[in-house]
Amino acid sequence: MRDFALHRPASVAAAAASFMGEAGEAAYIAGGHTLIPAMKSRLRMPDALVDLSGLGLSGIASDGGRLWIGAMTLHADVAAGAAAIPGLAGLAILIGDAQVRNRGTLGGSLANNDPAADYPAAALALDAVIETDRGSHAAADFFQGMFSTALADGEIITRVGFAIPQASAYAKFRHPASRYAVVGVYVARHADQSSSAWRVAVTGAGPGVFRWTEAETALAAGSDTAELVLPADDLSTDIHASAEYRAHLCGVMLKQALAALA
């Protein structure tokens, strides 16, 4: 790891100014679970880090229709405090281990958009709104592929609003070492609205999080999903699992999530 400058701003505006004012590469640091290992291996070599921990961006509050969670809220605090959405609290407690949950943050996970991360599935299934220092993004438009999001250079996530569903649940097949999702499925049933009341989001299976529309249609119609098979064509094959195995796991995790939801 090479030398770098460290900025600890006290406001969101100061953090953005520190980032944009750097002559070389700058990076925001939240929990640091991806950034620090990348810096150690010299895959990332920023000239400056801008620490977001002092910006007051943590906390959980409900406005009736949405559960708002600050970007710097720890996974452990989401697990303990997201009582309005038990499925989201259950997702958070499955992230990593105790050390990871007491350091990692909601906003850092969403901004990084690892294809095997858990929160992106919740964001899609719970029709989340990602607010930033420059505006807001709907979850449907936010995730744009592996490690890619709609965030502009230097844009800071400030809080995330999850639509409170009638019921929701998350199930994942965890990698035994990293605890990342080999496949994770989040199922949410919302009150009747212009779009489908059911949302099913899948993470870990492909190069990015996506909605399983066939499962949503089947659930909305009251059809049996036991034999539902996700096509393997666009899923990932790696040293952990083949595309075909991931397709099978999607069905298994859907069944488990629905059992938990019931």
ROSEZA-507087 format. One record per residue: residue number from 1; x, y, z of N, C-alpha, C in turn. Coordinates in Angstrom, 2 decimals, decimal comma. Each point is the difference from the previous one (the first is absolute). Last residue first. Layout:
! residues N
[NUM [X Y Z] [X Y Z] [X Y Z]]
...
! end
This chain:
! residues 262
[262 [-44,15 -16,94 4,70] [-1,29 -0,56 0,44] [-0,05 -0,17 1,51]]
[261 [4,01 1,43 -2,07] [-1,02 1,04 -0,12] [-1,35 -0,49 0,51]]
[260 [3,59 -3,04 -0,28] [0,23 0,95 1,08] [-1,07 1,11 0,00]]
[259 [-0,07 -3,07 -3,52] [-0,33 -0,70 1,24] [0,18 0,92 1,20]]
[258 [1,32 1,58 -4,19] [-1,46 -0,05 0,09] [-0,45 -0,72 1,27]]
[257 [4,60 0,12 -0,94] [-0,48 1,35 0,31] [-1,52 0,01 0,15]]
[256 [2,05 -4,00 -1,39] [0,31 0,28 1,40] [-0,52 1,38 0,41]]
[255 [-0,44 -1,32 -4,51] [-0,85 -0,84 0,84] [0,23 0,32 1,48]]
[254 [2,81 2,07 -3,10] [-1,36 0,54 -0,12] [-0,94 -0,77 0,91]]
[253 [4,36 -1,60 -0,41] [-0,06 1,18 0,87] [-1,37 0,68 -0,08]]
[252 [0,77 -3,71 -2,83] [0,06 -0,43 1,40] [-0,13 1,19 0,94]]
[251 [0,28 0,83 -4,63] [-1,26 -0,63 0,34] [-0,05 -0,42 1,45]]
[250 [4,03 1,71 -1,60] [-1,01 1,06 0,00] [-1,37 -0,56 0,37]]
[249 [3,66 -2,95 -0,65] [-0,03 0,63 1,31] [-1,03 1,13 0,07]]
[248 [0,77 -2,15 -4,16] [-0,67 -0,91 0,93] [-0,13 0,65 1,38]]
[247 [2,48 2,31 -3,17] [-1,41 0,01 -0,40] [-0,81 -0,90 0,93]]
[246 [4,64 -0,01 0,52] [-0,58 1,24 0,53] [-1,48 0,09 -0,37]]
[245 [2,42 -3,55 -1,77] [-0,20 -0,20 1,43] [-0,61 1,25 0,63]]
[244 [1,14 0,22 -4,54] [-1,11 -0,93 0,19] [-0,29 -0,23 1,48]]
[243 [3,73 2,60 -1,27] [-1,24 0,72 -0,28] [-1,20 -0,90 0,26]]
[242 [4,31 -1,24 2,79] [-0,32 0,15 -1,42] [-1,29 0,79 -0,15]]
[241 [3,60 0,45 4,20] [-1,22 -0,66 -0,48] [-0,16 0,23 -1,49]]
[240 [3,99 1,24 2,54] [-0,91 -0,31 1,09] [-1,23 -0,78 -0,46]]
[239 [3,55 1,81 -2,83] [0,53 -1,11 0,77] [-0,95 -0,43 1,11]]
[238 [-2,40 2,25 -4,05] [1,31 0,29 0,54] [0,46 -1,19 0,83]]
[237 [-4,30 2,23 -3,34] [0,75 -1,22 0,30] [1,37 0,41 0,50]]
[236 [-5,20 2,61 -0,55] [1,47 -0,06 0,07] [0,49 -1,42 0,29]]
[235 [-4,65 1,70 -2,81] [0,55 -0,10 1,35] [1,50 -0,25 -0,04]]
[234 [-3,38 0,32 -3,67] [0,68 1,24 0,35] [0,60 -0,03 1,41]]
[233 [-2,30 -3,92 -1,90] [0,76 0,60 -1,11] [0,82 1,21 0,43]]
[232 [-3,20 -3,16 2,39] [1,40 0,16 0,41] [0,82 0,80 -1,01]]
[231 [-5,53 -0,04 1,59] [0,95 -0,36 -1,06] [1,43 0,33 0,41]]
[230 [-3,84 -1,30 3,56] [0,60 1,20 -0,60] [0,97 -0,42 -1,09]]
[229 [-4,52 -2,53 2,08] [1,43 -0,11 -0,28] [0,49 1,28 -0,66]]
[228 [-4,42 -2,33 3,11] [0,50 1,13 -0,79] [1,51 -0,10 -0,15]]
[227 [-3,27 -2,85 2,48] [0,71 -0,52 -1,16] [0,58 1,12 -0,88]]
[226 [-2,47 0,98 4,00] [0,91 -1,08 0,40] [0,85 -0,50 -1,17]]
[225 [-3,65 3,50 0,46] [1,36 0,34 -0,43] [1,00 -1,12 0,25]]
[224 [-5,66 0,76 -0,88] [1,01 -0,74 0,75] [1,38 0,35 -0,56]]
[223 [-4,07 3,59 -0,34] [0,45 -1,27 -0,56] [1,06 -0,64 0,88]]
[222 [-2,56 4,37 0,20] [-0,29 -1,06 0,94] [0,43 -1,36 -0,48]]
[221 [0,62 4,48 -2,02] [-1,10 -0,82 -0,50] [-0,41 -1,10 0,97]]
[220 [3,67 2,85 0,95] [-1,15 0,88 -0,15] [-1,24 -0,77 -0,46]]
[219 [4,14 -2,26 0,26] [-0,51 0,31 1,33] [-1,24 0,88 -0,07]]
[218 [2,25 -1,00 -4,03] [-0,59 -1,22 0,56] [-0,61 0,28 1,37]]
[217 [2,40 3,47 -2,08] [-1,25 -0,27 -0,72] [-0,72 -1,21 0,59]]
[216 [4,29 1,06 1,66] [-0,97 1,01 0,40] [-1,36 -0,26 -0,64]]
[215 [3,63 -2,69 -1,32] [-0,45 -0,34 1,36] [-1,04 0,99 0,49]]
[214 [2,02 0,91 -4,10] [-0,85 -1,19 -0,13] [-0,53 -0,45 1,37]]
[213 [3,13 3,59 -0,27] [-1,36 0,38 -0,37] [-0,93 -1,20 -0,15]]
[212 [4,48 1,37 2,65] [-0,44 -1,25 -0,60] [-1,48 0,17 -0,34]]
[211 [4,16 3,78 0,59] [-1,30 -0,49 0,45] [-0,38 -1,25 -0,80]]
[210 [5,20 1,71 1,28] [-1,09 0,12 -0,96] [-1,30 -0,50 0,63]]
[209 [5,83 1,33 0,69] [-1,28 -0,33 0,59] [-1,10 0,18 -1,03]]
[208 [4,90 -1,24 -1,79] [-0,65 1,08 0,73] [-1,32 -0,46 0,57]]
[207 [2,91 -2,90 -2,44] [0,92 1,13 0,11] [-0,59 1,20 0,72]]
[206 [-2,10 -4,74 1,29] [0,50 0,52 -1,27] [0,95 1,16 0,22]]
[205 [-1,96 -2,47 3,68] [-0,15 -0,97 -1,09] [0,62 0,46 -1,31]]
[204 [-0,32 2,55 4,27] [0,99 -1,06 0,02] [-0,02 -0,91 -1,21]]
[203 [-4,54 2,52 1,57] [1,39 0,45 0,02] [0,93 -1,20 0,02]]
[202 [-5,58 1,52 -1,06] [1,03 -1,04 0,10] [1,38 0,65 -0,02]]
[201 [-5,70 1,16 1,02] [1,31 0,45 -0,48] [1,05 -1,05 0,32]]
[200 [-5,69 1,03 -0,35] [0,99 -1,03 0,30] [1,32 0,43 -0,61]]
[199 [-5,34 1,95 1,35] [1,33 0,28 -0,57] [0,96 -1,08 0,47]]
[198 [-5,77 1,21 -0,32] [1,12 -0,88 0,34] [1,28 0,49 -0,67]]
[197 [-4,17 2,13 -0,73] [0,14 0,02 1,45] [1,18 -0,85 0,45]]
[196 [-0,30 2,59 -4,85] [-0,33 -1,24 0,69] [0,20 0,13 1,51]]
[195 [-0,91 4,58 -2,31] [0,82 -1,13 -0,41] [-0,41 -1,22 0,80]]
[194 [-2,33 3,83 0,96] [-0,04 -0,04 -1,45] [0,85 -1,13 -0,56]]
[193 [-1,77 -0,96 4,79] [0,46 1,26 -0,56] [0,00 -0,13 -1,51]]
[192 [-1,16 -2,75 5,11] [-0,33 0,19 -1,42] [0,41 1,39 -0,45]]
[191 [2,81 -1,92 3,98] [-1,42 0,30 -0,19] [-0,24 0,25 -1,48]]
[190 [4,11 -3,13 0,95] [-0,41 1,37 0,29] [-1,52 0,13 -0,10]]
[189 [4,10 -3,91 0,73] [-1,40 0,18 -0,41] [-0,45 1,38 0,46]]
[188 [5,04 -2,66 -1,07] [-0,81 0,99 0,72] [-1,40 0,05 -0,58]]
[187 [5,13 -2,93 0,10] [-1,40 0,01 -0,44] [-0,76 1,02 0,85]]
[186 [5,39 -1,54 -1,49] [-0,83 0,81 0,89] [-1,40 0,07 -0,61]]
[185 [4,76 -3,22 -0,45] [-1,31 0,38 -0,56] [-0,79 0,75 1,06]]
[184 [5,44 -1,83 -1,48] [-0,92 0,51 1,01] [-1,28 0,46 -0,66]]
[183 [4,96 -3,05 -0,86] [-1,30 0,44 -0,50] [-0,80 0,51 1,18]]
[182 [4,36 -0,40 0,65] [0,14 -0,74 -1,26] [-1,28 0,22 -0,78]]
[181 [1,64 3,38 3,85] [-1,04 -0,84 -0,56] [0,49 -0,70 -1,27]]
[180 [3,27 1,39 4,22] [-0,73 0,62 -1,10] [-1,02 -0,98 -0,55]]
[179 [3,27 -1,02 3,43] [-1,40 0,24 0,39] [-0,76 0,83 -1,04]]
[178 [4,73 -1,96 0,15] [-0,27 1,45 -0,10] [-1,37 0,38 0,54]]
[177 [1,34 -4,67 0,16] [1,11 0,83 0,49] [-0,38 1,48 0,02]]
[176 [-3,06 -3,45 -1,58] [0,38 -0,32 1,38] [1,13 0,87 0,55]]
[175 [-3,95 1,44 -3,46] [1,33 -0,57 -0,16] [0,55 -0,24 1,40]]
[174 [-5,31 0,03 -0,61] [1,20 0,78 0,29] [1,27 -0,75 -0,38]]
[173 [-5,40 0,45 -1,35] [0,98 -1,08 0,11] [1,35 0,69 0,13]]
[172 [-5,00 2,16 1,34] [1,20 -0,07 -0,84] [0,81 -1,25 0,30]]
[171 [-5,06 3,06 0,70] [0,71 -1,27 0,21] [1,22 0,00 -0,90]]
[170 [-4,20 3,51 2,16] [1,21 -0,19 -0,80] [0,62 -1,34 0,35]]
[169 [-5,10 3,00 0,31] [0,97 -0,94 0,57] [1,15 -0,18 -0,98]]
[168 [-5,08 2,98 1,34] [1,17 -0,26 -0,84] [0,92 -0,96 0,70]]
[167 [-5,26 2,91 0,02] [0,86 -1,07 0,51] [1,18 -0,16 -0,93]]
[166 [-2,86 3,71 -0,34] [-0,87 -0,77 0,88] [0,78 -1,13 0,64]]
[165 [2,99 4,15 -1,35] [-0,92 -0,94 -0,65] [-0,99 -0,59 1,00]]
[164 [2,97 4,74 -0,62] [-0,36 -1,00 1,01] [-1,04 -0,94 -0,59]]
[163 [4,03 2,85 -2,53] [-1,45 -0,09 0,14] [-0,33 -1,12 0,99]]
[162 [4,62 2,78 0,18] [-0,57 -1,27 -0,43] [-1,51 0,04 0,19]]
[161 [4,32 3,69 -0,48] [-1,37 -0,21 0,45] [-0,57 -1,28 -0,59]]
[160 [5,09 2,47 1,28] [-0,74 -0,90 -0,89] [-1,38 -0,23 0,60]]
[159 [4,45 3,91 0,19] [-0,94 -0,91 0,67] [-0,75 -0,80 -1,04]]
[158 [3,96 2,57 -1,09] [-0,28 0,53 1,33] [-0,97 -0,88 0,78]]
[157 [3,89 -0,27 -4,32] [-1,29 -0,49 0,51] [-0,18 0,53 1,41]]
[156 [3,07 2,37 -3,85] [-0,02 -0,67 1,30] [-1,42 -0,46 0,34]]
[155 [3,49 1,49 -4,52] [-1,34 0,05 0,59] [-0,05 -0,88 1,26]]
[154 [3,81 0,55 -3,18] [-0,05 0,83 1,20] [-1,35 0,09 0,68]]
[153 [-0,08 -1,48 -4,93] [1,29 0,11 0,69] [-0,12 0,95 1,18]]
[152 [-4,51 -2,35 -1,30] [0,98 0,79 -0,74] [1,30 0,07 0,81]]
[151 [-3,88 -3,98 0,17] [0,67 1,10 0,69] [0,99 0,70 -0,92]]
[150 [-2,77 -4,02 -0,88] [-0,35 1,28 -0,62] [0,67 1,17 0,69]]
[149 [2,34 -4,95 -0,06] [-1,27 0,58 0,44] [-0,24 1,31 -0,74]]
[148 [3,35 -4,91 0,28] [-0,35 1,24 -0,69] [-1,38 0,47 0,45]]
[147 [2,46 -4,29 0,88] [0,71 1,10 0,65] [-0,30 1,35 -0,66]]
[146 [-2,12 -3,57 -2,78] [0,98 -0,38 1,01] [0,80 1,20 0,49]]
[145 [-4,67 1,34 -2,00] [0,96 -1,04 -0,37] [1,02 -0,20 1,09]]
[144 [-3,41 3,32 0,43] [0,25 0,02 -1,44] [1,04 -1,02 -0,45]]
[143 [-3,69 2,05 4,07] [0,98 -1,07 -0,21] [0,20 -0,21 -1,50]]
[142 [-3,16 3,34 1,41] [1,27 0,24 0,70] [1,07 -1,02 -0,36]]
[141 [-4,83 0,37 -1,30] [0,95 0,65 -0,90] [1,40 0,09 0,59]]
[140 [-3,68 -1,94 2,39] [-0,09 -0,62 -1,31] [1,01 0,57 -0,99]]
[139 [-0,61 1,84 4,40] [0,82 -1,21 -0,02] [0,00 -0,66 -1,37]]
[138 [-0,63 5,26 0,39] [-0,82 -1,17 0,26] [0,88 -1,23 -0,11]]
[137 [1,81 4,94 1,40] [-0,05 -1,02 -1,05] [-0,98 -1,09 0,42]]
[136 [1,39 5,68 1,17] [-0,40 -1,35 0,40] [-0,04 -0,91 -1,22]]
[135 [2,82 4,77 1,59] [-1,35 -0,35 -0,44] [-0,38 -1,39 0,50]]
[134 [4,22 2,19 0,97] [-0,35 0,68 -1,25] [-1,42 -0,28 -0,48]]
[133 [2,32 -1,89 3,88] [0,20 1,44 0,17] [-0,40 0,77 -1,25]]
[132 [-2,52 -4,63 0,82] [1,40 0,42 -0,01] [0,09 1,50 0,24]]
[131 [-3,59 -4,75 0,34] [0,20 1,45 -0,01] [1,49 0,32 0,13]]
[130 [-3,25 -4,26 -1,65] [1,34 0,30 0,51] [0,22 1,50 -0,12]]
[129 [-4,39 -3,58 0,32] [0,45 1,28 -0,53] [1,35 0,30 0,65]]
[128 [-2,90 -4,96 -0,84] [0,71 1,02 0,78] [0,26 1,28 -0,80]]
[127 [-2,69 -4,58 -0,19] [-0,22 1,23 -0,77] [0,66 1,21 0,65]]
[126 [0,18 -4,82 1,26] [-0,71 0,96 0,85] [-0,11 1,38 -0,65]]
[125 [2,28 -3,63 -2,15] [-1,26 -0,60 0,43] [-0,84 0,97 0,82]]
[124 [4,35 1,37 -1,47] [-0,90 -0,24 -1,13] [-1,36 -0,51 0,46]]
[123 [3,32 0,64 3,28] [-0,33 1,29 -0,61] [-0,97 -0,17 -1,17]]
[122 [1,80 -3,84 2,15] [-1,02 0,66 0,81] [-0,43 1,31 -0,63]]
[121 [3,52 -2,25 -2,05] [-1,23 -0,78 -0,16] [-1,13 0,63 0,80]]
[120 [4,34 1,88 0,44] [-0,63 0,31 -1,29] [-1,29 -0,78 -0,24]]
[119 [2,70 -0,87 4,02] [-0,90 1,16 -0,01] [-0,60 0,34 -1,38]]
[118 [3,39 -3,58 0,76] [-1,38 -0,29 0,39] [-0,94 1,19 -0,18]]
[117 [4,65 -1,57 -2,93] [-0,42 0,69 1,23] [-1,49 -0,22 0,24]]
[116 [2,92 -1,44 -3,78] [-0,43 -1,00 0,98] [-0,42 0,65 1,31]]
[115 [1,69 2,51 -3,80] [-1,07 -0,85 -0,55] [-0,49 -1,07 0,96]]
[114 [1,85 4,95 1,40] [0,57 -1,31 -0,27] [-1,11 -0,92 -0,49]]
[113 [0,07 5,06 1,06] [-0,79 -0,86 -0,88] [0,73 -1,27 -0,41]]
[112 [1,01 4,41 2,57] [0,97 -0,94 -0,58] [-0,68 -0,93 -0,99]]
[111 [-2,62 3,08 2,46] [0,87 0,74 -0,92] [1,00 -0,92 -0,68]]
[110 [-2,86 -1,79 3,34] [-0,76 0,37 -1,20] [0,89 0,71 -1,02]]
[109 [1,91 -1,14 4,18] [-0,35 -1,20 -0,75] [-0,73 0,34 -1,29]]
[108 [1,02 3,49 3,02] [1,21 -0,52 -0,63] [-0,29 -1,22 -0,84]]
[107 [-3,51 1,85 2,58] [0,35 0,82 -1,16] [1,24 -0,48 -0,71]]
[106 [-1,35 -2,24 4,04] [-1,00 -0,13 -1,07] [0,42 0,76 -1,26]]
[105 [3,87 -1,66 3,36] [-1,12 0,92 -0,03] [-0,93 -0,27 -1,18]]
[104 [4,14 -2,50 3,55] [-0,55 0,28 -1,32] [-1,26 0,83 0,07]]
[103 [2,16 -1,52 4,01] [0,84 0,97 -0,69] [-0,60 0,41 -1,36]]
[102 [-1,74 -3,39 3,06] [0,24 1,15 0,86] [0,95 1,02 -0,60]]
[101 [-1,15 -4,14 -2,19] [-1,27 0,70 0,26] [0,17 1,23 0,88]]
[100 [3,75 -2,84 -0,92] [-0,44 0,68 -1,22] [-1,26 0,82 0,28]]
[99 [1,57 -2,71 3,47] [0,96 1,08 -0,25] [-0,41 0,81 -1,23]]
[98 [-2,50 -3,89 1,15] [-0,24 1,10 0,93] [0,94 1,18 -0,26]]
[97 [-0,69 -2,86 -4,27] [0,03 -0,45 1,39] [-0,16 1,23 0,90]]
[96 [-1,95 -0,43 -5,14] [1,32 -0,23 0,58] [-0,05 -0,66 1,36]]
[95 [-4,67 1,26 -1,40] [1,17 0,58 -0,67] [1,26 -0,34 0,78]]
[94 [-4,65 -1,01 1,24] [0,68 -1,03 -0,76] [1,26 0,51 -0,70]]
[93 [-3,06 2,77 2,49] [0,68 -0,87 0,96] [0,72 -1,15 -0,69]]
[92 [-2,65 3,14 -2,50] [1,20 0,63 0,55] [0,76 -0,92 0,94]]
[91 [-4,20 -1,37 -1,88] [1,07 0,05 -1,00] [1,28 0,52 0,62]]
[90 [-3,86 0,09 2,62] [0,51 -1,36 -0,15] [1,11 -0,09 -1,03]]
[89 [-2,27 4,07 0,55] [0,81 -0,26 1,20] [0,62 -1,39 -0,08]]
[88 [-3,01 1,10 -3,34] [1,23 0,78 -0,17] [0,92 -0,20 1,20]]
[87 [-4,27 -1,95 0,16] [0,80 -0,66 -1,04] [1,32 0,71 -0,23]]
[86 [-3,30 1,85 2,99] [0,76 -1,12 0,56] [0,86 -0,73 -1,03]]
[85 [-1,96 4,95 0,47] [0,15 -0,94 -1,13] [0,84 -1,18 0,50]]
[84 [-1,09 3,33 3,08] [-1,13 0,22 -0,90] [0,04 -0,91 -1,22]]
[83 [3,54 0,20 3,28] [-1,15 -0,81 0,42] [-1,20 0,16 -0,91]]
[82 [5,15 1,17 0,14] [-0,95 0,07 -1,12] [-1,24 -0,83 0,30]]
[81 [4,06 0,46 2,90] [-0,93 1,12 0,02] [-1,02 0,07 -1,11]]
[80 [3,71 -3,34 0,86] [-0,66 0,23 1,28] [-1,15 1,00 -0,07]]
[79 [2,66 -1,11 -3,85] [-0,51 -1,26 0,53] [-0,80 0,21 1,27]]
[78 [2,27 3,67 -1,82] [-1,15 -0,35 -0,84] [-0,64 -1,28 0,52]]
[77 [3,93 1,29 2,03] [-1,08 0,87 0,43] [-1,25 -0,20 -0,86]]
[76 [3,97 -2,35 -1,06] [-0,49 -0,47 1,29] [-1,18 0,84 0,48]]
[75 [2,32 1,27 -3,93] [-0,83 -1,18 -0,22] [-0,61 -0,48 1,31]]
[74 [1,20 5,17 -0,20] [0,70 -1,29 -0,03] [-0,98 -1,13 -0,26]]
[73 [-0,33 5,24 -1,67] [-0,53 -0,92 1,01] [0,66 -1,37 -0,15]]
[72 [0,50 4,09 -2,79] [1,09 -0,50 0,83] [-0,48 -0,88 1,15]]
[71 [-3,07 2,08 -3,13] [0,99 -0,74 -0,79] [1,11 -0,60 0,84]]
[70 [-5,04 0,77 1,92] [1,15 0,80 -0,38] [1,08 -0,85 -0,67]]
[69 [-5,35 -0,96 -0,03] [1,21 -0,43 0,69] [1,18 0,82 -0,51]]
[68 [-5,83 -0,36 0,07] [1,17 0,75 -0,45] [1,20 -0,37 0,87]]
[67 [-5,05 -2,06 -1,58] [0,98 -0,07 1,07] [1,28 0,64 -0,53]]
[66 [-5,39 0,86 -1,56] [1,37 -0,46 -0,26] [0,80 -0,06 1,28]]
[65 [-4,62 1,21 -0,01] [0,05 -0,78 -1,23] [1,37 -0,57 -0,30]]
[64 [-0,59 2,31 4,15] [-1,29 -0,64 -0,28] [0,06 -0,89 -1,21]]
[63 [3,78 2,27 1,74] [-0,96 1,08 -0,23] [-1,39 -0,56 -0,32]]
[62 [4,83 -1,62 2,85] [-1,11 -0,32 -0,89] [-0,91 1,20 -0,16]]
[61 [5,58 -1,09 1,32] [-1,26 0,66 0,33] [-1,05 -0,39 -1,04]]
[60 [5,59 -0,64 1,82] [-1,14 -0,67 -0,61] [-1,28 0,69 0,46]]
[59 [5,89 0,92 -0,40] [-1,28 0,07 0,69] [-1,11 -0,63 -0,82]]
[58 [4,95 2,70 -1,24] [-0,50 -1,27 0,50] [-1,32 0,21 0,72]]
[57 [3,42 3,24 -2,03] [-0,91 -0,63 -0,95] [-0,48 -1,38 0,47]]
[56 [3,30 3,72 1,60] [-1,32 -0,13 0,62] [-1,04 -0,67 -0,87]]
[55 [4,92 0,89 -0,70] [-0,99 0,85 -0,65] [-1,40 -0,10 0,60]]
[54 [4,62 -2,26 0,67] [-0,34 1,12 0,86] [-1,10 0,89 -0,52]]
[53 [1,96 -3,96 -2,28] [-0,54 -0,42 1,29] [-0,45 1,15 0,90]]
[52 [2,16 -0,41 -4,63] [-1,39 0,44 0,13] [-0,58 -0,25 1,39]]
[51 [5,10 0,90 -2,55] [-0,71 -0,80 1,00] [-1,40 0,56 0,22]]
[50 [3,69 0,04 -4,10] [-0,90 0,92 0,67] [-0,89 -0,84 0,91]]
[49 [5,15 -0,54 -2,55] [-1,24 -0,60 0,48] [-0,80 1,06 0,73]]
[48 [4,16 0,02 -4,04] [-0,64 0,51 1,22] [-1,24 -0,82 0,32]]
[47 [2,87 -1,08 -3,62] [0,90 0,97 0,61] [-0,56 0,55 1,30]]
[46 [-0,96 -5,05 -2,23] [-0,44 1,40 0,07] [1,05 0,88 0,67]]
[45 [-0,27 -4,87 -2,16] [1,08 0,81 0,58] [-0,41 1,46 0,04]]
[44 [-1,78 -5,57 -0,85] [-0,39 1,40 0,10] [1,14 0,75 0,66]]
[43 [0,88 -4,29 -0,84] [-1,01 0,09 -1,05] [-0,62 1,38 -0,03]]
[42 [3,40 -1,87 3,14] [0,32 1,02 -1,02] [-0,91 -0,08 -1,22]]
[41 [-0,12 -2,39 4,38] [0,48 -0,76 -1,15] [0,35 0,90 -1,19]]
[40 [-1,68 1,92 3,98] [1,10 -0,85 0,44] [0,61 -0,78 -1,16]]
[39 [-3,91 2,58 -0,73] [1,19 0,84 0,15] [1,22 -0,82 0,43]]
[38 [-4,15 -2,16 -0,29] [0,43 0,39 -1,34] [1,24 0,88 0,04]]
[37 [-2,06 -1,24 4,10] [0,69 -1,13 -0,64] [0,50 0,32 -1,41]]
[36 [-2,52 3,43 2,13] [1,28 -0,25 0,67] [0,72 -1,23 -0,57]]
[35 [-4,42 1,15 -1,66] [1,04 0,97 -0,36] [1,36 -0,34 0,62]]
[34 [-4,01 -2,53 1,03] [0,49 -0,25 -1,35] [1,20 0,89 -0,33]]
[33 [-2,04 0,40 4,24] [0,22 -1,43 -0,17] [0,46 -0,40 -1,40]]
[32 [-1,21 4,45 2,37] [1,33 -0,32 -0,52] [0,25 -1,46 -0,31]]
[31 [-3,74 3,23 1,75] [0,50 -1,11 0,80] [1,38 -0,46 -0,43]]
[30 [-0,85 4,12 -2,01] [-1,07 -0,19 0,97] [0,43 -1,11 0,95]]
[29 [2,46 3,61 -3,71] [0,09 -1,21 0,79] [-1,13 -0,01 1,03]]
[28 [1,45 2,41 -5,16] [-0,71 0,05 1,27] [0,22 -1,31 0,74]]
[27 [3,46 2,27 -3,63] [-1,00 -1,03 0,25] [-0,67 0,25 1,33]]
[26 [3,44 2,38 -4,26] [-0,53 -0,02 1,36] [-1,03 -1,10 0,11]]
[25 [4,42 1,66 -3,44] [-1,18 -0,81 0,25] [-0,39 0,07 1,47]]
[24 [2,65 4,19 -1,60] [0,10 -1,38 -0,45] [-1,29 -0,75 0,26]]
[23 [0,24 4,52 1,25] [0,61 0,02 -1,34] [0,11 -1,41 -0,57]]
[22 [-3,78 1,87 3,58] [1,25 -0,74 -0,12] [0,52 0,02 -1,43]]
[21 [-4,26 1,88 1,62] [1,16 0,89 0,04] [1,34 -0,71 -0,15]]
[20 [-4,42 -2,12 0,26] [0,15 0,67 -1,29] [1,24 0,88 -0,04]]
[19 [-1,02 -2,29 4,06] [0,12 -0,97 -1,09] [0,31 0,71 -1,32]]
[18 [-0,90 2,62 3,78] [1,30 -0,67 0,15] [0,23 -0,97 -1,14]]
[17 [-4,19 2,11 0,23] [1,04 0,95 -0,39] [1,38 -0,62 0,11]]
[16 [-3,70 -2,51 1,50] [-0,03 0,12 -1,46] [1,08 0,96 -0,50]]
[15 [-0,50 -0,39 4,63] [0,49 -1,26 -0,55] [0,04 0,06 -1,52]]
[14 [-1,89 3,61 2,32] [1,45 0,00 0,14] [0,61 -1,28 -0,56]]
[13 [-4,69 0,34 0,13] [0,54 0,97 -0,96] [1,52 0,03 0,05]]
[12 [-2,28 -2,62 3,17] [-0,09 -0,61 -1,33] [0,59 0,95 -1,05]]
[11 [1,95 0,41 4,94] [-1,30 0,17 -0,65] [0,04 -0,66 -1,38]]
[10 [3,78 0,13 2,96] [-1,07 0,00 1,00] [-1,37 0,18 -0,62]]
[9 [5,07 -2,28 -1,75] [-0,90 1,15 -0,02] [-1,13 -0,17 1,01]]
[8 [4,88 -2,08 -0,93] [-1,11 -0,33 0,88] [-0,95 1,20 0,08]]
[7 [4,33 -2,22 -3,29] [-0,84 1,13 0,37] [-1,14 -0,50 0,89]]
[6 [5,21 -1,66 -1,82] [-1,26 -0,37 0,63] [-0,74 1,24 0,43]]
[5 [4,18 -1,80 -3,76] [-0,53 1,01 0,92] [-1,33 -0,49 0,55]]
[4 [4,09 -3,35 -1,60] [-1,16 0,75 -0,48] [-0,38 1,04 1,05]]
[3 [4,05 -4,13 -1,61] [-0,45 1,11 0,81] [-1,20 0,70 -0,63]]
[2 [0,64 -5,22 -1,17] [0,82 1,21 -0,08] [-0,57 1,10 0,87]]
[1 [-0,03 -5,64 0,14] [-0,85 1,19 0,00] [0,89 1,25 0,00]]
! end
